[in-house]
């Protein structure tokens, strides 16, 4: 397979017609050079840029891990795994991350994957336990490695890399320029592929100021959301407790929101993202954890309730909208008492919010929880068939379905949920009775 013209079926499986210029340059560089630093904006297709040449480097006769990908978050790990699976290769992939069942991971690794994706802490744990062979790993990818450094994974990454004596190709990937590369990565004089534009404010991204009359900006946020014509948005703030407080307040006001931050349990974070992805909630209130590496839909609106201290985080947040050729708007809610930041142009257009606020339309879907997943031999086709035949749902009544290892989630049109649950309450799916109910919302700890 020529990576400049990858097998048509791979691109077809991914739903794309051709590679972009960055991806084409990356193919040649990764195949021909041993140390690569790939810099490209969020949403530009970096994952495929390194996965395609990695596919070329894999050797079918080697029956152990050949490529290790280290990532800062489970969400990014799962996203990369999903891209690899969509490519439709014959090579196995596994993911390992904190909060995932260690026993399940060890069982998966007993039949070794060609590509192993994981967070530094969990991969270091597996290396310590010697649950997989690492002597055939020849390619190492550190994706969003600057984020891993920010999160304090220095020790684990250093330990992991020290164990990989046969690596001959190292690929560092980031959406941020001007990063110091730690010596323990063993990346020396890398070939730098810098596709980050000099001017981070692209023409298809509008940035507007919203001046809050009140120091507590929640009222202005409420009015802004009400003015967005019921379109979804991500709201960024700087603290976990603020994300929870804002989400709680918006829900009390009749807006369907949920929060997402690093202090939540893995299953809570996953549930919040699933409900946002499938349209059961329209507004995600989050910290910078959601600024990159998440598999969530393209947004028309990004709202900065608080501004980050660093300009590159501001850029990453805005990368959630106006991707590639799409357009989008970032809103900065500010108050006169706040310290002005050097990287913000405060002469930006000021958005005047209407005095009257009409609530956004409620979500069309509700998330249904199913107590079985891949390990219970369930798949999307099983769930569609069961809900259609036994639950009497029509095609338009069923939205996004996500099947995990031991649980599944399905979006069902709001008005059909009650009769669906009534129709299937005594029914079996694939000969087994599963618990099927409305998925819990993510609630503040003291409310649970």
PyMOL commands that set and color helices and strands:
alter all, ss='L'
color gray80, all
select helices_A, chain A and resi 3-5+8-14+21-32+46-57+74-87+102-109+120-129+145-150+154-163+183-185+218-226+240-252+266-277+288-290+311-318+374-376+380-389+395-397+414-424+445-447
alter helices_A, ss='H'
color red, helices_A
select strands_A, chain A and resi 35-39+67-71+93-96+115-119+139-143+169-174+191-194+205-211+233-236+257-260+283-286+301-304+328-334+365-370+398-403+408-413+436-438
alter strands_A, ss='S'
color yellow, strands_A
deselect
rebuild
show_as cartoon
